[in-house]
Amino acid sequence: GEGGEGGGVRVNKALRASHSRRETDRLVAAGRVRLNGRVASAGDRLQAGDVVTLDGVRVDWAPLNGASGAAGGERVRFSYLKMWKRRGVVCTTDRRVRGNILDELG
């Protein structure tokens, strides 16, 4: 799971269920994210089986990112929606934000 170019998922995507990309970049820069027991860096890429923690709590990142090995080697299938967003809808999946896109989609 280490280092720059190549396959895998960027470490900042491991926390995408709970944090924005920018928030995750700040957490990584602050040394709060670990990859396989060592402090993660922004260029790290994750492979199936890598262990990611935030403040010592393990993050189940693989199912969110389609990594094999999560559930018997199966890959997660995604559905994509295209939406013309009306004014006032906020592009965030944070349900605490009024007018978030998930509430708009229903």
Secondary structure, DSSP 8 states (H G I E B T S, - for coil): --SSSSSSEEGGGGGTTTS-HHHHHHHHHTT-EEETTEE--TT-EE-TT--EEETTEEE--HHHHT-TTSBTTB------------TT-B----TTSTTBHHHHH-
